[in-house]
């Protein structure tokens, strides 16, 4: 059977729990979703709110505090929230990419230090990071070894060393002041080649479970892993993967036990957070963003605005208002059913944000000032 573009979009929505909200423990939900984009502190919370029945923000607070969900630099060299058991293998798979992105950068090279000089600092960091340390404290500690270069060295190390972000309070666990902790002992500073290979395989399986069927190019887009690493992982997994024909010429990878919804499956409205992983998991423009809307929601600097989904496709964006309400901007006129569904979702969002952060994503409002097409606008007050 050859899958259609609609079926692939529905497969992503289904595996991302966006066809129906499910009843799951927070940590198990994070594991099933592979990784939640966490560049903006609110995003993992709103991602789970879209996906879980009766989701309580406090449950994710607790998971971050207890360390059962870990926030760290991983795929695409940006922050993700992952299940604690996945952190070590995912980091092992990503280490070469993370390390190369920082130590080959002009900001590190300007120090005159060799990559091995930075690597030599990693083992000694674990003891210092047994309690949360701010970036200022880390730079002060590193200055004893690298002097004036401490700021740039820490910029590199905080991305590829085995560290995680420590909760600092605020409405979304991670406030304006970043703090860091050593990762669990299972996270090796320098994983062995076997651990790297196993990590890449485990990451690919988790990715397909959460976003498949998908091509090797899709997986590369989600992770920034190199072709040799991906090819090796595919070959090592062997018959744990199956190949599926899709709408394009490239074969898609999937898990033998995975299923794909029928093409006429309805998709409910959703209000996705910034940088939602479902929008970043496949080669551009992705499965859920109509090509004509991509420049509107994916800005030139890489910001991906909070998106409105209608029938499984991005139809516009949303933002919070000064009064604590939510404003929806659809890029085209909505049907009566679509309008009603989005209004109900917005009412729910206003309610859950009221006690946490009614002005979430406030610093991104300038994108609306630059102009967006308005097919229809819905405002829901507090």
TITORSE-988056 format. One line per 10 residues: number of its first residue (from 1); their letters; for each residue x, y, z of C-alpha. Coordinates in nm, 2 decimals, padded with zeros to 4 digits. Layout:
BEGIN
NUM	A	X:Y:Z; ...
This chain:
BEGIN
1	XXXXXXXXXX	00.00:00.00:00.00; 00.12:00.35:-00.09; 00.05:00.61:00.18; -00.09:00.94:00.09; 00.03:01.28:00.22; -00.30:01.30:00.42; -00.22:00.96:00.58; 00.13:01.07:00.67; -00.01:01.38:00.84; -00.26:01.17:01.03
11	XXXXXXXXXX	00.01:00.93:01.13; 00.21:01.22:01.28; -00.10:01.35:01.46; -00.19:01.01:01.59; 00.16:00.92:01.73; 00.19:01.27:01.87; -00.15:01.22:02.06; -00.30:01.51:01.86; -00.60:01.31:01.73; -00.73:01.27:02.08
21	XXXXXXXXXX	-00.61:01.36:02.43; -00.49:01.05:02.61; -00.47:00.96:02.98; -00.11:00.90:03.06; 00.15:00.96:03.33; 00.36:01.27:03.23; 00.69:01.08:03.22; 00.54:00.80:03.01; 00.39:01.06:02.77; 00.73:01.23:02.73
31	XXXXXXXXXX	00.88:00.89:02.65; 00.62:00.81:02.39; 00.66:01.16:02.23; 01.04:01.11:02.20; 01.13:01.46:02.29; 00.95:01.79:02.36; 01.11:02.11:02.22; 01.20:02.31:02.53; 01.38:02.62:02.40; 01.10:02.83:02.55
41	XXXXXXXXXX	01.02:02.71:02.90; 00.64:02.71:02.85; 00.65:02.49:02.54; 00.68:02.14:02.70; 00.38:02.23:02.93; 00.16:02.35:02.65; 00.27:02.06:02.43; 00.14:01.81:02.70; -00.17:02.02:02.76; -00.26:01.96:02.39
51	XXXXXXXXXX	-00.20:01.59:02.42; -00.31:01.47:02.77; -00.65:01.44:02.92; -00.67:01.65:03.25; -00.31:01.74:03.23; -00.19:01.92:03.54; 00.10:02.16:03.50; 00.22:02.07:03.85; 00.29:01.71:03.73; 00.55:01.83:03.49
61	XXXXXXXXXX	00.69:02.07:03.76; 00.74:01.76:03.97; 00.89:01.55:03.69; 01.15:01.82:03.63; 01.23:01.86:04.00; 01.26:01.49:04.06; 01.47:01.44:03.74; 01.23:01.19:03.58; 01.21:01.43:03.29; 01.54:01.60:03.19
71	XXXXXXXXXX	01.59:01.93:03.00; 01.91:01.94:02.81; 02.07:02.03:02.47; 02.01:01.74:02.23; 01.85:01.72:01.89; 01.92:02.01:01.65; 02.16:02.15:01.91; 01.87:02.30:02.10; 01.69:02.23:02.43; 01.46:01.93:02.46
81	XXXXXXXXXX	01.27:01.77:02.75; 01.32:01.39:02.74; 01.25:01.09:02.97; 01.55:01.05:03.21; 01.62:00.70:03.07; 01.65:00.84:02.72; 01.89:01.12:02.81; 02.21:00.91:02.81; 02.15:00.72:02.48; 02.02:01.03:02.30
91	XXXXXXXXXX	02.32:01.23:02.41; 02.55:00.96:02.31; 02.40:00.97:01.96; 02.41:01.35:01.94; 02.75:01.41:02.11; 02.96:01.43:01.79; 02.71:01.68:01.64; 02.68:01.89:01.97; 03.05:01.89:02.02; 03.14:01.98:01.66
101	XXXXXXXXXX	02.88:02.26:01.65; 03.05:02.43:01.94; 03.42:02.36:01.92; 03.43:02.43:01.54; 03.25:02.76:01.60; 03.44:03.09:01.56; 03.34:03.19:01.91; 03.53:02.90:02.06; 03.81:02.91:01.81; 03.87:03.27:01.91
111	XXXXXXXXXX	03.99:03.15:02.25; 04.30:02.99:02.09; 04.23:02.68:02.29; 04.22:02.33:02.13; 03.91:02.11:02.15; 04.10:01.87:02.37; 04.15:02.16:02.62; 03.77:02.19:02.65; 03.73:01.81:02.67; 03.98:01.80:02.95
121	XXXXXXXXXX	03.76:02.02:03.17; 03.46:01.79:03.14; 03.55:01.52:03.40; 03.61:01.78:03.67; 03.27:01.94:03.62; 03.07:01.66:03.77; 03.18:01.73:04.13; 03.11:02.10:04.10; 02.76:02.04:03.96; 02.63:01.82:04.23
131	XXXXXXXXXX	02.41:02.11:04.32; 02.26:02.37:04.09; 02.51:02.63:03.96; 02.44:02.94:03.76; 02.62:03.03:03.44; 02.81:03.30:03.63; 02.92:03.05:03.89; 03.04:02.81:03.62; 03.24:03.08:03.44; 03.40:03.18:03.77
141	XXXXXXXXXX	03.50:02.81:03.83; 03.63:02.77:03.48; 03.82:03.10:03.49; 04.07:02.93:03.73; 04.18:02.72:03.44; 04.11:02.91:03.12; 04.12:03.27:03.25; 03.95:03.53:03.03; 03.81:03.26:02.80; 03.57:03.12:03.06
151	XXXXXXXXXX	03.26:03.27:02.91; 03.32:03.12:02.56; 03.44:02.79:02.70; 03.13:02.75:02.92; 02.91:02.84:02.62; 03.06:02.54:02.44; 03.06:02.30:02.74; 02.70:02.36:02.85; 02.59:02.23:02.51; 02.79:01.91:02.48
161	XXXXXXXXXX	02.91:01.82:02.84; 02.69:01.58:03.04; 02.48:01.85:03.21; 02.11:01.92:03.24; 01.92:02.23:03.32; 01.81:02.26:03.69; 01.46:02.40:03.77; 01.48:02.75:03.92; 01.11:02.82:03.98; 00.90:03.07:03.79
171	XXXXXXXXXX	00.58:02.98:03.61; 00.74:02.71:03.39; 01.01:02.56:03.62; 01.29:02.73:03.44; 01.30:03.10:03.51; 01.50:03.38:03.35; 01.81:03.26:03.55; 01.96:02.94:03.40; 02.11:02.69:03.64; 02.28:02.36:03.57
181	XXXXXXXXXX	02.33:02.02:03.73; 02.55:01.72:03.64; 02.36:01.46:03.45; 02.30:01.12:03.61; 02.60:00.89:03.65; 02.48:00.68:03.36; 02.55:00.97:03.12; 02.92:00.92:03.02; 03.13:01.22:02.94; 03.28:01.03:02.64
191	XXXXXXXXXX	03.06:00.74:02.54; 03.22:00.44:02.37; 03.16:00.37:01.99; 02.92:00.10:02.09; 02.72:00.34:02.31; 02.71:00.59:02.03; 02.58:00.33:01.78; 02.33:00.20:02.03; 02.22:00.55:02.11; 02.16:00.63:01.75
201	XXXXXXXXXX	01.95:00.32:01.70; 01.75:00.39:02.01; 01.69:00.75:01.90; 01.58:00.63:01.56; 01.33:00.38:01.71; 01.19:00.65:01.95; 01.17:00.89:01.66; 00.97:00.65:01.44; 00.74:00.56:01.73; 00.66:00.93:01.77
211	XXXXXXXXXX	00.68:01.07:01.42; 00.69:00.78:01.17; 00.67:00.66:00.90; 00.96:00.88:00.80; 01.26:00.89:00.57; 01.62:00.91:00.66; 01.61:01.27:00.55; 01.33:01.34:00.79; 01.53:01.19:01.08; 01.83:01.40:00.98
221	XXXXXXXXXX	01.61:01.71:00.98; 01.49:01.63:01.33; 01.83:01.55:01.48; 02.10:01.70:01.25; 02.28:01.36:01.27; 02.51:01.29:00.97; 02.42:01.05:00.69; 02.69:00.79:00.79; 02.55:00.78:01.15; 02.19:00.74:01.02
231	XXXXXXXXXX	02.29:00.48:00.76; 02.47:00.28:01.03; 02.17:00.29:01.26; 01.93:00.18:00.99; 02.16:-00.11:00.89; 02.21:-00.22:01.25; 01.84:-00.22:01.33; 01.78:-00.45:01.03; 01.44:-00.62:01.04; 01.33:-00.41:01.34
241	XXXXXXXXXX	01.24:-00.16:01.07; 01.01:-00.19:00.77; 01.00:00.01:00.45; 00.68:00.18:00.34; 00.60:00.36:00.01; 00.48:00.71:00.04; 00.37:00.99:-00.19; 00.73:01.07:-00.30; 01.01:00.86:-00.45; 01.19:00.80:-00.12
251	XXXXXXXXXX	01.11:00.49:00.08; 00.99:00.56:00.44; 01.10:00.37:00.75; 00.86:00.25:01.02; 00.82:00.00:01.29; 00.65:-00.33:01.21; 00.39:-00.30:01.48; 00.30:00.07:01.39; -00.03:00.16:01.22; -00.14:00.45:01.01
261	XXXXXXXXXX	-00.49:00.60:01.04; -00.74:00.59:00.75; -00.73:00.89:00.53; -01.08:01.01:00.63; -01.00:01.02:01.01; -01.10:01.36:01.15; -00.85:01.57:01.33; -00.96:01.80:01.61; -00.85:02.17:01.65; -00.54:02.23:01.85
271	XXXXXXXXXX	-00.34:02.53:01.97; 00.03:02.42:01.95; 00.31:02.59:02.15; 00.61:02.76:01.99; 00.85:02.52:01.82; 00.62:02.22:01.87; 00.81:01.91:01.78; 00.54:01.79:01.54; 00.62:02.09:01.32; 01.00:02.02:01.32
281	XXXXXXXXXX	01.01:01.64:01.28; 01.02:01.62:00.90; 01.19:01.77:00.60; 01.06:02.12:00.51; 00.78:02.22:00.49; 00.68:01.93:00.71; 00.35:01.74:00.71; 00.13:01.98:00.90; 00.23:02.32:00.75; 00.09:02.40:00.40
291	XXXXXXXXXX	00.38:02.53:00.19; 00.22:02.87:00.14; 00.19:02.92:00.52; 00.54:02.82:00.61; 00.70:03.17:00.57; 00.43:03.30:00.80; 00.48:03.07:01.09; 00.85:02.99:01.05; 01.03:03.32:01.07; 01.36:03.40:00.92
301	XXXXXXXXXX	01.55:03.38:01.25; 01.41:03.03:01.31; 01.12:03.13:01.55; 00.82:02.91:01.50; 00.51:03.08:01.62; 00.24:02.92:01.83; 00.02:02.76:01.56; -00.35:02.69:01.52; -00.44:02.34:01.37; -00.76:02.29:01.18
311	XXXXXXXXXX	-00.83:01.94:01.05; -00.47:01.85:01.11; -00.31:02.14:00.92; -00.17:02.47:01.03; -00.44:02.73:00.96; -00.30:03.03:01.16; -00.13:03.14:01.48; -00.23:03.24:01.83; -00.11:03.47:02.10; -00.21:03.59:02.44
321	XXXXXXXXXX	-00.35:03.94:02.49; -00.28:04.21:02.74; -00.61:04.13:02.92; -00.52:03.76:02.97; -00.73:03.64:02.68; -00.62:03.46:02.36; -00.63:03.59:02.01; -00.65:03.35:01.71; -00.55:03.46:01.37; -00.66:03.23:01.09
331	XXXXXXXXXX	-00.50:03.28:00.75; -00.82:03.19:00.57; -01.19:03.19:00.65; -01.30:02.91:00.89; -01.60:02.68:00.87; -01.86:02.71:01.14; -01.74:02.38:01.29; -01.37:02.49:01.27; -01.45:02.83:01.44; -01.65:02.67:01.72
341	XXXXXXXXXX	-01.38:02.41:01.79; -01.10:02.66:01.80; -01.30:02.89:02.02; -01.36:02.61:02.27; -00.99:02.52:02.27; -00.90:02.89:02.33; -01.14:02.91:02.62; -00.97:02.61:02.77; -00.63:02.76:02.72; -00.73:03.09:02.88
351	XXXXXXXXXX	-00.85:02.90:03.18; -00.53:02.70:03.23; -00.30:02.99:03.17; -00.49:03.21:03.42; -00.32:03.06:03.72; 00.02:03.01:03.56; 00.12:03.28:03.30; -00.16:03.46:03.12; 00.09:03.65:02.90; 00.29:03.35:02.78
361	XXXXXXXXXX	00.53:03.41:02.48; 00.48:03.79:02.54; 00.83:03.87:02.39; 00.73:03.73:02.05; 00.44:03.97:01.99; 00.65:04.17:01.75; 00.59:03.92:01.48; 00.23:04.02:01.47; 00.33:04.38:01.44; 00.52:04.30:01.12
371	XXXXXXXXXX	00.19:04.19:00.96; 00.01:03.86:00.90; -00.27:03.78:00.66; -00.60:03.77:00.84; -00.87:03.55:00.70; -01.05:03.55:01.03; -00.97:03.66:01.38; -01.12:03.52:01.70; -01.06:03.68:02.04; -01.15:03.49:02.36
381	XX	-01.14:03.69:02.69; -01.05:03.57:03.04
